[in-house]
Amino acid sequence: MHFLNHFLTAAGVVTVALLLGAGVLHLLARLRGRAAFVSAALCRAPALDWVITYFTVLPLIVGPAVFGWAGFVGALAGQVLSVHVWIMIQEWIYRDAVRGPRIVKVVNRINGTARNHAALWLTATVTPALWLVRLIEIVVYPPLRLLVRFPKYNQGDWVNVSRHKFSGLVGHDLIWCLYCDWMTGVWSLGTEMLRNVESFWCPIRFDNEKKCANCAVDFPDVQLGWVHAGGNMREVTETLEKMHSNGFHGWFGHPARLTVKGAPHLLETAHETGVPRG
């Protein structure tokens, strides 16, 4: 009985809190003039990080902290329920858009409604993991950058959301497109940071050529400067000296390498290995 009461309480509180939070965001989006910067700031990191935390991870922390396992399950149920309620409200308000062309209509027809919705909610289960990736980007990379002089990034250029501005994107389509909007930015920024890590500490191609080809999509240095798997440690140390002795420790194809002062050998290396100059 206690489990049920705690479950219902957690579910109810989370549902109301998240819907209220969504309502506040919608009101802020209507601000005009100088006040409009508030809504714009909430769409980019670092402010966006707090918004994402409020809607995704905070309920799963507070729920079990207050009510144990019942609180965790209740918080999860409240999150799912709040999404469905928000979708219903959005689609009722924008009925004309709902009657028009939509992503959900096409994908449901292609893959089947049940399969499509099951797959979407399955992708949602990785949200806490992506939040942890984002936390690592915030907490780990800055001191790493200071220790080994990795490039500094304006993280808001990666971690932001903007698809809510797309005409006709409402309800079901909007919520999942915003999720992908955030997820793609977080993952891309993490990959960019990992390029620096790999090229600084381990500039050696993999012995498996299939893996090299696959990884080159996200780690172009595999093809643009890393030492061949059949090479030797002298080549590795010479590569490190050539690419990092100037004090810039970004991945070999990093755009800043083409403009960094006092490093003409990097321009030469970029030309030799085919790194684009843009």
Secondary structure, DSSP 8 states (H G I E B T S, - for coil): -HHHHHHHHHHHHHHHHHHHHHHHHHHHHT--GGGHHHHHHTTBTTHHHHHHIIIIIHHHHHHHHHHTHHHHHHHHHHHHHHHHHHHHHHHHHTHHHHHS--HHHHHHHHH-HHHHHHHHHHHHTTHHHHHHHHHHHHHTHHHHHHHHT-----GGGTSB--GGGSTT--HHHHHHHHHHHHHHHHHHHHHHHHHHHHHHH--B--S-HHHHHHHTTT-GGGTTT-B-TTS-HHHHHHHHHHHHTTS--S-TT-GGGGT-TT-HHHHHHHHHHT----
